[in-house]
Amino acid sequence: MPKLIRITTAPISLNVLLRGQMRYMNENGFDVVMVSSDGKELETVKANEQCRHHIIPMTRRMTPLGDLRCLWLLYRFFKKEKPDIVHSHTPKAGLLAMLAAKFAGVRLRIHTIAGLRFVTTKGFGRKVLIAMEKLTGKAATHVWPNSYSMEQYIIENKLVSPKKLEVIGHGSSNGVSLSRYSIPALSEEKIEETKRRMNYDPSLKYFLSVGRIVHDKGMDELLNAFVRVHATNPHTRLVLVGAFEDEVDPVSDKARQLIQTHPAVIMAGWSDAVEYFMHLSFALVHPSHREGFPNVLLQAGAMVVPLSVPVLMGILI
């Protein structure tokens, strides 16, 4: 039975971005091991995927000494496990896993690119992040962008050899299940619960944003735009489904103040049932600075919710 190691920086990516993939592979002929840092989602991930999990204490921040330690820990883990395939997601996990897997002699080394961090940075930090992407691509045997536009951007900027690039299917990191993301599948009880969470009023129009509350997700631009919209149409509301991540990419003080004080901004917090918010919303707005083919767009499409996706950095689908 071939052994497959799936690795992300944090368990939230295994839980949200890749949900169901590890269990499917494990039930269809692969011995699957998951790797990530520790986190509150870890027990949920293990319960959902029914696969073994190994903790490597990676962080999303640049921590050179900590990263070198994680590289060594991954190398030792790969030498012990002797996987046939290592498949990484997210930038930090990709760099460390592809290098460690190459040093450990893993034959198939796959990295999926769903977004490029450097497109929102400047100066020396940007150069470092570009070098990291190129190094990840060199160490991998296969690189899978999750959209055709992302593939084209990678080729134009000479980040990865075109021979290694392939878009799987028509893109997306995972796709969505129509048995879940469809109006007939919704529970009336949960619809009412979500209405209470939103303080729902059918006379209002709700614009929805789903994702981490960070600068790179376009939160500053979204809030500034919504304030102008609300000034001309007071029957609009903005619902934010997500959580702050201040340690890596905080929103501006102005954006934070608007979230906390604007009467028409509803901070709903993190939710594992975004389909209910979509069902009650007028439109989904996704102004992210850097995306390939986000799952949230497929989810909204399945829920028959109009989409607004500003192309802020020119690499969206």
Steps between C-alpha positions, in 0.01 A plus 500: 500500500660833395557745784385859446586789732279811473644807668380853576643763731199503735219247562234752394608444138453124535160565657369759255705508180545124459210355698415146393800446273715311748215270604414431136859411413529286813188306400623452144834329521735745671655501846448869583684698765411863571759753620451852637566710807278458805176699523143504623375335180726196538259267680226585249737425212598161642137409566386605151784350301565182703871521417815513705634849578850618590576842650784717366501842677497719187390864504375727224750769597863511386690342789840391360623296798159343558466424129838327491393287796176408321695413186713260704194351672330445164811340354522258792126426476519428127804275543311306766168477312649446152199645313447442129343846460521825694232753403519847655268800513554856633828690452696416816406131499577486130853636536593284799328182378637512147856560621482236773339248264769557239778460756329183630481351151120503458434427133172690448489850648184698419421858601167670441496880460175670597641850549827693489589699810759721333250682276389712798849579630777742408873545539728238654211293637362460149836381368525244779150365431568476125821310571303266729245427225776427250683274745178310575443452127852374444474247782158370384458249219146624425337837566121533476361855478131496589391715204607562140560869570729408790691264270541778244618745766759248624630447145513873420697569819729197451430360846486132401610303194196465268580128467404450866169690483157343466149618588290210627158481336373854450670635812408535871682346795213273597164581342177491697242234575160579350343270757594766756514825302146509365183667620302173544773369734454785750343444839217735598624494857847614399356766268313649796811474717703687235231767472531564872877519468463763225207678666337435165243741354348399162464866401881541497762396243790304646842498336712211621875453535638158599863459599770605742473860622841609373639768271581258216135399476414856397326589826620861501375562145175313566415699813585834340282414200213381718497820703444695178230258382320516833506879498289496182296189586444458875310175442826314433698291747845342486542158667854386576534124556855435615750568776776755555858381449701788637829315542567477125303754298282733710244736354553874546386678816234677294361171369498349848314801635240475223446131575454573869290817480316533166133419561459328161805270528419163655797305634368145499829331590627165375245249370516147360158551342561784253229364267234636735642851491518474120136395480395813692725744313438723199854451365843368593789747477851355482759778450808292583836633387637158406299193408501226243159333498349544847266232632268771630412603143395146415302480822315823425434391144353173623280699739381720209646816654619782269876560519704818501871430459711815447822416317732691731826333398418361159537131587146399580311260277 
